[in-house]
Amino acid sequence: MVAAVLLVGLTLWANTGPPPTNAAAPNVRVDPNSVYNPVVAGERLPDGFRQLLPRDGIRPIYDPTFVAADQAQWDPGVQVIGVEMDGEAKAYPVSFLNGREMVIDEIADVPIVVTW
């Protein structure tokens, strides 16, 4: 039995969220400006590379909110990226990911990144 849940709230679209979690120290938030940036460090970009947005110019969705599938008010044709692990399932609407591109989340106590 896999109970799908859907990402809700257009407020997530504009959510700036907290800084990312440091992988070396779970549940400890780090300042994204303190993370190594190869361009600032003087590393050259590949020839012909044209950077349209600044590094991390599109912020991920942090701490998304979900509802049970039977409570979601989505059209049945909505495209989602579904993730299931250890009997826990989540669905991430592609319409949200079109603008934000990544969701930082956990499923079955395992950190994941959903990207589009």
N, C-alpha and C positions, 0 to 999 in steps of 0.2 A: 504494500500500500504506500503509494507515494502521494502525499498531499502537497500540491503546488501552492506556493504563495507568491503574491505579486508585489512588486515595488510600487509604492503609492506616494502620492503627494507631489504636485508640481513644485512644491517648495524645495524639493531636493534638487530641482533643476538649478536653482540659484544658491544652493548650499555651498558655503565656502569651507565648512568643516574645520576640524582641528588639524594640526600638522600630522604627518605620517608617523607610524610606529617604528621604532628602531628595531630591526630584526635581531640584533644581538642582545637586546634587553626587552623582552616582551612586555607589553602594556606600559612602556615608557615612551612618552611623546618627545619628538625632537623638533628643533627649529629647522624648517626646510632650507633656510639660508645658510645653515652651518654644514650642510651636506656637500661633499666634493662636487665641484662643477668643472668638467674638463676644459671648457672654453675659457672660463675665468682663470684657470690654472695655467693658461698659455698653450694648451694643446691645439694644434691646427685642425680645422675642419677639412674633410676630404675635398679634393679638387672638384669643382662643379656643384658642391653642396650649397643649396640656397635655403637658409632657415627663414621660414615665414613667420613663425611665432617664437617668442622667447622660450627658453627651456622651462618646462613645466607651465607653459602658458595656458593650458587647459587643465583645471584642477579636477581631480577625481571626486567622486561622491564618497564621503566617509560616513560610517554609521547609518546605513539606509534603514528605512522603516518599512515593515511588511504587514500585510493582512492575509487572512486565510483565503484560499481561492474562491470559496463560495461567498465571500463577502466583497470580493473585488468587483468593480463595475466597469470592466474592460470588455470591449468588443471581442467576441470569440476568435476573430482573425488577427488579433494583435500578435506580432512576432516577438518572441522572447528568447533569451538565452537561458536555458535551464541547467541547474547544477543540482546533483543529488549525491549524497554521501551518507552512509550509515543510516539510511531511512529518513534523513532530513532532506527536504527539497526546497529550492528557492527558484524564482523566475525573475529575470531582469528584462524589462521591456526595451527593445531595441530603440524605440522612439526617445527614451531618456539617454541611452548610450550614444545616440547620434550627436548630441550636444556636449556630453561630458566625457565620453569615450572609456572611462574606467570607473569601476566600483571596487572599493577596498572593503572587504567583508570577512566574515567567518562562517563556516558551515561545519557542523559536527565538531566544534572547537578547533577547527583547522583554518588558519588564515588563507584567504584566496584573493585573487584579483580577477575580476571579470572585465574583459576588454572587448571593444568593438572597433 
